[in-house]
Amino acid sequence: MSKREQSGPKVTRTASSALRDPGASKTAKSLAGSALAQAGTSKQSSGSTASTAAKALNDGRTSASTRTLAGSVLTQKSKK
């Protein structure tokens, strides 16, 4: 049986801030939406969302908040 990961309070606060920030990047908003959708549920990240998160983590220009969201999204990716 695998452990079901969920977005925690820190990640949901970061995601909420990103969605309300008019200057946040499209990537940050996409990852924020995914992280919030997974809060309190057993939903998992899609392959395309996980790919977006991986690209954000590999880009050296990514902000700390976007990295937090990307890490959360990747943690919630199914292990298939």
Buried (B, 14 or more C-beta within 10 A) or exposed (E): EEEEBBBEEEBBEBBBEBBEEEEBBEBBBBBBBBBBBBBEEEBBBEEEBBEBBBEBBEEEEBBEBBBBBBBBBBBBBEEE
